[in-house]
């Protein structure tokens, strides 16, 4: 039973009435010139509006999955759902639960729409009997493998061996076959020479995760192998939708090699494509920038000295079957063998600013440069009028170096490779960027490097062992060569796949994510000023990503931590000031701002960050697993391996909005993350740790208890346990949460207590000494605020609630109040503006107007509405390499915390905010 205050009750009662009003007013309250979603009409009572992220139905739709929230008690766990278009037509849908409220009712549900769903401007989801798809998806498992039939295409997935997908067929014809993973390794063992070794992805396990009538998901796990070695674990998930002709593949690798010797030269997914047509009826296509398209035939008929006929050239350019040879000009027919046919084609994108297309007649002969451009669309096609394969890699140029290869175009079967790491680029170099600089003791590391470059270095800790990377690929099985317009649409769908979602108003009315945020509201000048600044910060970082080229296979999705105003450059090369790695909850800021705004650009920016920070910034196997790495020049370079970076709290938003299985796996991996602190004590370098015993200084011999803090450590564990309990109803997770909450509430000074250990099996804390006071300004700024809001919303533990409210009230209180309540004043309680949201939370829960007024004063800072007014300044040469903008005084830490404070203060105490 959750605790409900008078103010909570009033707010809840008002939400249902206000939701319809929000729908009609949200667009009007958006600042001019800024993109905002067009909200669907008000839905029927109890229903959820469903809208396209980009406001309009897509030109190409291959099916999708999305999440919807529900208020507590609205739907029982057994509820079924029906989807209805804006025109009132029943639309097929498949549904399943993602999370439950404490009373067992549905909190989050996932829904899948088929590829041939009636396209509408928006939809409505409500309890009811779902419509069946026109062509239901079917799966079957045999000794030969798993077979999936979407009603349009058929896929055969193997359960062993090094061929993952033996065949993709359509209309009885095999369009693609022998789908397999390839890894090229550059061997540098012999001084002065390099050799390439090829590894194939070998299957270890295959799981049919979803086999409903609308959606099927097949998970393939394995490792790359050659005759002597097995390494580089992979996970490939294949997604199929009823009525669809496209296979979506989510590809993940986990690096388990030696960074000083293992240099990956190429990483790709490969298919063979049978070609049934004549060479002049074989077509190659590559997507260029925007809707640009490169299109040629293997044996070209245009531009010859002799003209074959207008119908012939028009058909070839269009990708259609050419007329019978009898209808051609015979002086061309007689000389066809003298027209070169091009067997090999390559599009390479070595960086974010340029790509090149080349072709050659065969190996051993020179390449011809066919075309060049800036940013390729990441898609290609090879086929004939009898069928072919379109292929694409999302975030192609953003995740450079990438490459698309077609080989054997003149043979019976071409080979297509989508390279996630381009073999034409320099090999992947994951080595350290310095030799340690003599930091061979904790003293040198803590008081040396950390004090000058902010880098927490330790020998052997700056390793990529265990980090991962996920890529998203698409393969469309075509019955014939698509038109150029259609291929451009397919390429656009690869770049930005269609996404369905609900509205900020519905999410808010459901009271999910702690009920500490509200949709955008510009009803007063003061609110408008805050909303403008929130938009400014996101748009600045969005533009900095482009201007500063925060791109690349291992980097895309992250932002930089701190700016160097002297160089006019972010400190990409200075220790702990470089890549942000989720410091001070960047992920949470972006997702909460999306929740309240529904902006597509925010969603995609946050999505890329979630993919990156959950994979690259976390060790998934090895000694440091499953901890994350603090901010550094290299994403894995810092020796501070911490729960606050790997925390499931950063992933919850994307998971519940999309139902993404990979992110679900990442969160589940954090359930037992506390055990990693036994191997990697977080306070091992502190002088105070010398007297705290093995739990703090060295690897522990006690495998049941670990020393950790109530803030970044327990907050992260609580986030993982809460998520697992919501998803599964696990009694173990619930008891760990309750034991932790009760034992925190039993501490002599609640969250201000220190020097405790936690039992990893039960989640219960030891009791601190009564005279011990502990505080860190970082405790609450990595998701603890958001987790505690949800814990108090879900569980009735009065002593925990009081302990948290005491922390919220006292953190920024005057010294006299602190001394009266705690026996002493607090030190180190900085980041007061960011902590204003804690004061605001206490104000609401304690129903105290004085705390609300204090919270706004803390948020304003120095009796001003803002402590800092950001602005942009354009820079040009010779001060900088190319024209860029800088925001003097902007730092990512401050941006995150100001933004979260603004969002939560507006939600909690917005009614008491100044009107101007």
N, C-alpha and C positions, 0 to 999 in steps of 0.2 A: 504494500500500500504506500503510495507516494504522499508526501506532505504537501498540502495545498493551503496557502495563505489567503486571506481575504482579497488581497490585490491580485493574486493568481486567479482566483475564482472570477473576479470581475473581468480580468483580461480574457480568460477563456470564453466566457459567455459572450463577450463582444466580438470575438474573432469570426464566428460564423456570419454574423450580420455584416461585419466590415468587409469580408472577402469579396462579395459581389461589387461593393463600392470600389475596392482596390482595382478590380479588373477594368472598370470604366475610367478610372482616374490615373492609372499608372503611367500611361503614355503621355498624358498631359503634364505630368509632373517631371518629365525628363527634360534635362537642359537642352536647349536648341543645339542642333549640330551633332549630337551624340547618338549613336546607334542604341536602340532599345527594342525589345521584342514587341511585336504586335500581339496583344493578348487576345485569346479566344473569348467568345461571348461567355457570359455567366452560365455556368453549368447547372444541371438539375441538382437538387438537394442530395448530398451524399456522393456525388460524382466528382471525378477529378478531370480538369481540363488537360488536354495533351496537345502540345504545339510542336512545330518544327523549330529547331534551334535557330535556323536562319530565316524564319518567318514565312517561307514559301515552300511548297512541295518541290522536291528535287526533280531534275530532268531524268536522272538515273537513280533507281532505288533497288538495292539488292537485299532488302530486309534489314532490320535493326532490332536492338534490345535496349530497353531503358527502364529506369526505376521510378516508382511513384510512392509517395508517403501517404500515411493515413493517420487521422487522429486516434488516440487510444479509445478502444471500445467500438470503433466504427464497423470493423469487419472481423468475424471469427477466423481462426486459422484455416478453416475448411472452405472459405469463401471462393467463389468462382467469379470471373470478370468478363464483361463484354465490352467491346470497343465499337463506337459508333462515329461515323464521319459527320462533318458539319452539315452535310446534306441529309442526314438521318439514315444513311445506309449502314447495315451491319458490316463490320470489318473483322476479318479473322484475327485472332490473337491467342497466344499461348502465355500462361501466367504461372508464376511460382513464388513462394515466399522468400524474402531476403532477411527480414528481421521481425521480431515480435516485441510487443509491449509487455510490461510485467503481468498484466492480466491474461496474457496469452493471445490477445487480439493482434491482428497484423499491423506492423509499424511501417514496413517497407515491402513492396512487392516488385518483382521484375516481370516485364512483359516483352514478348517478341511479336513483331508484325512480319508477315511474309513478303516476299519480293513483289508479288502481284496484288498487294493490298490496294484497295481503291484510294488513289491519291486525292487528298483533300487539304484544304487550308489548315484545318485543325480537327481534333477528335475529342471524344468524351469517353472516359473509362468509368464504369460503374459495375456494381454487383449484378451478375446475370449469367446467362448461358452463352459461352463464346461461340461465335460463328466458326464453322470449319473452313479451312482454306480450300480454294478451288482445286488445287492439286496438292493433297496432303503429302508431307515428307514421310518417307519410310526408311527404316534402317533394319538391317539383319546382320547377324554375326555367324560366321561359319568358320571352318578350319582354315580357310584361305584368307580370312580377314574380316573387316567390317565393310559393309556395303551401304551406301547412302544414296537414296533416289529422291531428288527434289521435285520430281514431276517434269523437269526439263533436262537436267543432267544427272549422270550417275557417277559416283566416285567409289573406287576400290581402295581401301586403306589397309596396308599390310600390318601384321602383328609381330613380325620378326624380320631380320635381315637389314640391308642398307638401302632398300627402296621403300620409301614411306608411302607413296601413292602409285601403285602399279598402273592405274588407268583412270582417266577422266573421259567419259563418253557422252555423246549427245546424238539422239536420233539413230542409235545403233552403230555409230561410227566412233572410233577412238580418236579423240582430238588431241589429247596429251597423254603421255605415259612416262613411266620410270621417274616419278617425282622424287628427288633425293637432295640431301644436303651435301655441300662440299666445303671443305676448309683447306686452304693452302697455307703451309707453314714455311717460313723462310729459315733455313738452317744456317746458322752462323758459327757452327762449331769449329770449322777450319779457318784459321786466321787468313783474312784477305779474300775469302771466297764465300759465296752464298749459293745454296741449293734449295730448290723448292720441293716440299713433300706434300703429297695430297692425302687428305683424310676424308672418309665418308661417314656420314651420320648413321650410326647403327642403333637399331631399336632395342630398348630394354623392356618397355612396358607400353601398352596402349589401353586407354580407358574411354568408353563411350559415356561421356558426362551428361549429355542431354540427348534424348531421342523422341521428343514430342512431335506433334503433327506439323508444327510451324518451324521448329529450330532443332538442329542437331549439332553437337559439339564433340569432337574427337580429340583427346589429349594423347600426344605421342611423346614419350620420354626416352632419352638415350644419350649416347656419347659418340664422339668422333673417333674413328679408329683407322689404323692401317695394319700392316702385317705384324708390327712390333709394338705398337703403343695404342692405348685407349685413354682419351682425355676429353676435355672441353664438353661438359654436360650440356644438353639442350632440352628444351621443352617446346614443342610445336602444337598449337591448338588450331584445329581446322573447324571453321564455322560454315554451316549450310542453312539456307532458308528455303521454305517451300515456295515453289514457283520461280526459283532463282537459277541463274546460270553462272553465278560467281561464287568462288571459294575464297573466304577470308582466312588468312593464316597469321597467327601471332607467334613470332619466333623469338625465343629467348636463349641466350648462351650465358653460361657462368664460367668465368675464367679461373682455371685451376692449374695453370702452367707456372713456369719460372719466368718472370718478366725479364731476366737478364739473358735468357736464351731462347725463349719462345716468342717469335715475332710473326703474328698472323698476317699473311700476305693477301688472303682473299677469304671471304665468307659469303656463301651464296646458297640459294635454293634453285634447283635446276629441273627442267622438264624436257623431254623429247617430244617433238610435234611432228607427226606424220604429215607429209606433203604430197597431195595427190594430183596436183595440177601441173601443167607445163611451166617451164621456168618463167615465161612471160606472164603467167597467171598466178605467180607467187608474190605476195605483197608484204612489204616491211613498213612499219609505221613506228614513229617515236613522237611522244608529246613534247612540245616545246614550252615556252613560257606562256602563261595565261591559256588562251584557246588555240595557240599555235600548234601546227602539226607538220611533221616531216613525213612524206610518203613517197615511196618509190617501189618499183618492181625489181625482182631479182635479175631479170633480163629486161631492160628498158626498151620501149618501142617508140618513145618520143624523141624528137630532136635529131633523128637520123637523116642522112643525106637523101634517103629514099623514104617516102611517106607511105605507111601501111594502110592508111584510110582513117577518116575521121571517127567512124564508129569504133575502130580498133583502139585508137589512142584514148578516146573518151572512156571506153570501158576499162582500160588498164588504169588510168588515173583514178577512176571511181572505185577500183577494187572489184569490179564485176568481171564475169567471164567474157573473154574476148570472142568475137564471132568466129565461126569455122574458118580455117585457113583458106578455103575456097573463096571466101568473101574478101580476102586481103588483096593488096597489090602484090602480084606474084614476084616482082623483082625484090621484094622484102622477104617473102617466104623462102625464096631460093638461097638467101644469104643469112638466114637466122643464126647459123653456126658461127658466123663471124662477129656477132654482137656479144660483147663480154657479159658473162653472168657472174654476179657477185655472191660469193659463198659466205663471207663473214662480215658481220656488222657490229659496230660498237658505239654506244653512247656513254661517255665518261663525264662525271661531274667531280673533278678533283677538289673543288672548293665551293664556297657559296656564291661565287660571282661569275662562273664561267663553265660551259659545257661544250663538248665537241662530239660530232657524229662522224664516224669514219667507216669505210668499207674497203674490201679487197677481194680479188677474184679467188684467191686461195692462199694457203700458208706458203711462205717463201717468196711472196711477191709484195710489192709495196702497198701501203695503205693510201687511199685517197681521202682527203678531207672533204666531207660532204656538206657539212653545215656547222655553224657555231652559234652560241647564244649565251645568255646569262644564267638563267635558272630553268632547268628542264622540269617538265611535269612529272617525271618519274614513271612514265608508262610507255609500253611498247606493244607491238603486235607482229605476229608472223602467221601467215596462213594463205588460203586460196579461196576461191568461190565455193569450195566444198567444205570449208570450215577452217578454224584456226584458233590460236590462243592469244588473248590480250592479257598482259601482265603488268603489274605496277607495284611500286614501293612508296608508301606514304612518307612524307617529310623527306623526300629524296635529296634535295639540295641542302635542306636544313641539317641533315645528318651525314653530310659528306665525309669521306669520299665514297661515292656510290657509282654503280656502273650497270648497264644493261648490255648483254651480249646475245647475239644470234650467230650460231655456227652451223655449218652444214646446210645452208639454205638451198644449195643446188643438189642435195642428196635426197634420199627417200624420207628422211626425217631430220628436221633441223633440231638443234639443241639450244634451248633458251636458258640463260642464267640471269637471275636477278641477284646482283651482288650488293650485299649490305656493307661490305668493305671491299672497295674496288681493287682488284689485283694490279691495275696499272698505277695505283698510288704507292707511295712509300709504305713499307710494312708498318703494322701497328706497333708502336713503341711505347710500352707501359713501364719503362724503367723510372727510377727516382730522378728527380731533376737536380739534386746535388749530392755530395758525398757524405753528408752528415755534419760537415763543418766542425768536426771535433767534439760534437755533443755526445760524449760517451758516458755521462753521469746524469742522474736526475737533477743535480744542482745546476749543471750547465744548461740542461734543457728547460728547466723551469725558470731560473733566474737569468739565463742567457738568451737563448733564441726566442723564448716566449715574450721576453721583455723588450726585444728590439724589432723583430719581424712579426710578432704575434703568432709564430708557428710553434706548435707543440710537437716537436720532433722526438722520435725514439727509434734507435736502430731496429730494423726488422718490422716496424709497424707501417711504414710507408709502402705497402705492397698492395697490388690489385687482386691478389689471390682471394677469390670468393665474390668479387663484384660481378654484376650481371648487366645485360643490355637486352631490351625487347624491341623488336621491329614489327611493323604491320605491313603485310603484303596482300595483294589481290590477284586472283586468276579468273578470268572470264572465259568460259568455254563457248565459242562462237560457232553458229551453224554456217556462217559465211563471213567473208570479210566485211566488217561494218563500214558504213559510210564514214567519210571524214568527220562529218558533224557528230555522228554517234561516238566515234573514237575520242573526239574532244570532250564530249560529255562524260564518257567513261573515265578519262584522265582527271576531269574535275571531281568526279566521285572518289577517286583515289586520293586526291589532295585533301579534300574535305568531305569525308563520308557523311551521308545524311544522318542526323541525330534527332530523335524525338525526346521530349522532356515535358515536364509540367511547368506550372507558372510559379513565380515567387510567392504569389498570394496563397496558392494552395499549399505550398511547402510550409509557409508560415502558419497557416491555419491548422496544420497538422502538429505543430509544436515540436518539430524534430530539431536535432542539434542544439538542445539545451534551452530553446525558447529565449535566446539572448540576441536575436537579430530580427529585423523587420524589413519589409520591402522599402525600396527607395521612396522617400517622402520629401518633396520640395515645397511644402505648404507654407513655410515661413522663410524670411530672408536668412535667419540664422541656420536653419536646416539646409537651405540652398547653398550657403557658403561651405558647409561641411561636405555636402554631396559633391560640390564642384571640386573640392580639394581631394576627395576620394577618387574621383574620376581622373584628376590631374596626375596623381601618383601612379595609378595603373597605366595610363596612357604614356607617361614618361618612360616607365620600364619597358612597356611594349615597344616603344620607338627606339629605346636604347638597345634592345635586343637586335634590331635591324641595323642601327647605325654602328654599333660596336661589333657586329657579327658574332653574337653569342651562339654560334652554331658548331656543328661537328658531331660525329658519331658518339663520342663520350661526353659531350658538353651540352647538346641541345636540350633545352628545358630549364636549365639553371640560369641564375642571374649572378652578377658580381656583388660582393659584400661592401666594399668601401672605395671611395673615389680619391684620386690623387690630383688635386687642383693645380699643382705645379706643372705636372706633365700633361694635364688635361686628358687623363686616362684613368680608367678603373685599375685598381692595383692587382692586375692579373698575375704578377710575378713576385708578390711580396707575401710570403708566409701565410698567415691566417686571415689576410685581408682580401684574398682573391675570390674563388668560387664560394657562393653563399651556403650551399648545402643545408638549406632549411633553417638557417640560424634565426632565432626569434620568430619562428612560425610564419615564414613567408607563404608556405602552402595554405595554411589556414586563412590568412588574410585574403588570398586570391579566391579561395572557394567560398568564403562567406560573402565576399563582394559579388560573386556570381549568384549565389542563392538569392540575394536581395535585388539584383538587377536583371538577371536572365540574359545578359549580353553574350553573344556568340564569341566575340573576340576574347572575352574573359575566360569562357569555358575552354577554348582551345589552348590558351596560354597556360591555364592551370592544369589542363590535361597533360600537356607536354612536361610540365614540372613534376606531376605525380609519377609519370612514367620514369622520368630521370631519377628523382630523389629516392624512389622506392627501389630502384634497380642499381644504379651506378654508385650511389652514396652509401650503400649498405653491403656488408659482407654476408653472403648467403651460405657459404660453406667455409670450413676451416676454423682456425683458432678463434677468430674474431666474430664468427657468426653467432647470432644474427644482428650484431650491433652495426650502427652507422658511424661514419667518420665526420668529425667536425670540419668546418670550413678550412680550405687550404688551396694552394696553387694546383695541386692534383686532388681530384675528388676523394681519393682514398689515402691521401698523403699524411693526414694528421694522426698522431698517436692517441688522441682522445677518441676512443671507440665508445660510442654512447647510445643509450636508449633514446635519448631526446631527438636523435636524427632518424633512427629506424622506426620511430613510434608509429603505431597503427592510426593514431589520431590524424596524421597527415593524409592518410589514404581513405578514410571513412567516407568522405564526401563524394569522391569519384566513384567508389564502389557502390554506394547506395543510389547514385544517380544513373548508373549504367549497368550494374550487375556484373562487372568485368571479373572473370574468373581468375586471371593472373593476379590482379590486385587483391582478390580474396585470398589467394595463396600467400601473398606477402604479409597480409595482416595475421593470418593464422600462424605463420612462422614466428611471430613475436610473442606468442602465448607463454613460451618458456624462456624468453630472452633474458630474464633475470639470472639464469644460471651462468650466462656468459660472464657476468661480473665476478664470479668466483675465479675465472681464469684471467680476467683483465680488470683488476680493481680500479675504479675510476679515480680514487684519491691517492694512488700509489706514490705520486711525486711530491705530495705535500709534506712539509716537515712535521706537521701534526700527526701524520699517519704513522710515524715511527713509534708513537706511544699508543696507537689504537689497535695494535695487534695485526695478525695475519689477514683478518677480514678486509683491512684497508690497504696494507702495504704489499702483500704478496699473494700469490695464488693460495686460496683457502684449502685447508684440509677438511673443513666442515662443509659437506656438500648439501646441507639442508638450510643453512642460514647465511645470509649475505648482508653486508652493510650497504645501505643505500638511503637516499634522501626521500622526503615526502614530495618533493617537487618534480624535477625533471625525470627522476628515475621511477618513482611510484606512479606518477601521472601517466607515464608511457605504458607501464605494465597495466595499470587500470584501464587505459584505453583499449589495449589488446583484449583483456578479459571481458570488458563490457561488450566489445564487438562480437567476441565469440559467444558470449551468453545470449546476446540479441539474436544471433544467427542460428544457434542450435538449441538454446534452452539448457545448456550444460549446467548441472547443479554444482559441479566443481568450480566453474568460473564464478558462479553466483556466490558461493561460500568464500572464495578468495576475496572477492570484492567486499562482502559484508565483514569478513574478519579484518581486512585492512582498514575499512572505514571505522569499525568499532574500536580497534586498537589505536588509531590516530585520535579518535575522540577521547580515549582514555589517557592520553599523554598528559603530563602535568601542564604543558603549555601548548597543547594541540599541535598545529602546524609549525609552531615556533620551537618545538622540542628538537633535540639533536642527539647524535650518538647512539642510534638504534640499529637493530638488525631485523631482517624480515625472514620468516620461515617460507622457503620457496614452495613448499607443498601446500601450506594452508593459507598463505598470504597474510599471516598475523605478525604484527610488529612486537618487539620487546618494548618494555617501558623505560623511557629515558630517566636520567637522574633529574630530580626536581630543580636543581640549580643550573641546569644546562639550557642555554638559549641558543638557537641556531637560526640563521637567516641568510639567504642568498637572493640577490636581486633577480636571478635567473629562474628561481623556483617556479614561478607562475607564468612564464612567458613562452613556454614551449608546448602549450596545450592544456596545462593544468586547469586554467580557468574554464575552458570549454568542457573538459572531462568532468570536473566537479559539478558544473551546472547540470549535466546529464545524470550524474549519479544521484544528486539530490532530487532530481525530477523522477527518478525511477525507484529509489529505495528510501524507506522511512527509517533513518538512523539518526535520531535526534542529536546524539552526542557528536556525530560527524558534522552534521549540519551546523551545529553551534561552533565547532572548531574552525570550520571553513569561514563562517561569518565573522568570527573573531579575527582571523587572518585578514580577511577583506577589509574590516573596519580599522584594524590597528596598524597595518603596514605603513600607511601614510598619515597616521594620526599625529597630533602634536606630542612632544616628548613627555609632557605631564601626564597625558592619558596613557601612553605606553608604560610609563613607570608605575602608574597606579594599578594597571591591569596585569603587567608582566613582571614587575619588580625592578625593571630597568628599561632604559630607552634602547631603541634599535639602531644598529649600525649597518651600513651597506644597503639601505633601502632606497636605491636609486631607481631610475626609470619610472618616476612618479607619474608622469603623464600617461604612460601605458598602463600603469596600475590604477588609474582613475576608474577603469571599468570594474575593478574589484570593489571600490568604494560604492560605485553605482549599484552593484549587485547587492551589497549589504543594505543599501538604502531601501531597495525594493522589498527584500525579504524581511527586514526589520520594520518596515513601514515608517522610516524616519526621513523627514524632509530636510533635516540639518545635514544628514549624510549626502542627500542628493545635491544640495547646494555646494557642499565641500567637493563632491566629485566633479562638478562643473568647474569649480575653481582650479582643481588639479589638472583638469583637461585643458583649460585655457592657458594656464601657466603665466605667472607674473601679471595677473589681472588683465591679460590680453586674450582675445578670442583664440589666437593661435600663437604659439611660441615661435613659429617659423613660417614664413610665407614663401613657398617655393616659386621659382621662376626658371625659365629656360633662357639660355644664351647660346647663340649660334657661333660656332668657331670655324674658321677657314684657314687655308694655308697662308704662311708657312708654320703657323703654330701647331697645326695638326696635319696628319697624313691626308685626310679627306674631310670634307665638310661634315661636322657633327654638332650635336647640341650637348650642353652640359647643364646640370641643375645645381648651381652653387649651394653647398650645404646639405645636399640630399645624401642620405645614407640608407642602406637597406634595413638596418636594425631599427632606425627611427621611423622609417616608412611603415614597416610592419606593425610596430607597436602603436603608433599614432592611429593607423587605419583601424586596427582592431578595437582600440579604445573608442574611436568615433562610432564605429558600427554598434558596439555594445552599449555605449552610453545613450545613443539615440534610441535604442530598443528598450532599455531599462528605465531611463529617466528622461526620455524625450519630452514628456509633457511639462517638465519643469525647466526646460532649456529656455534661454533668453529668446525673445521673439525677433530680435534684430541684432 
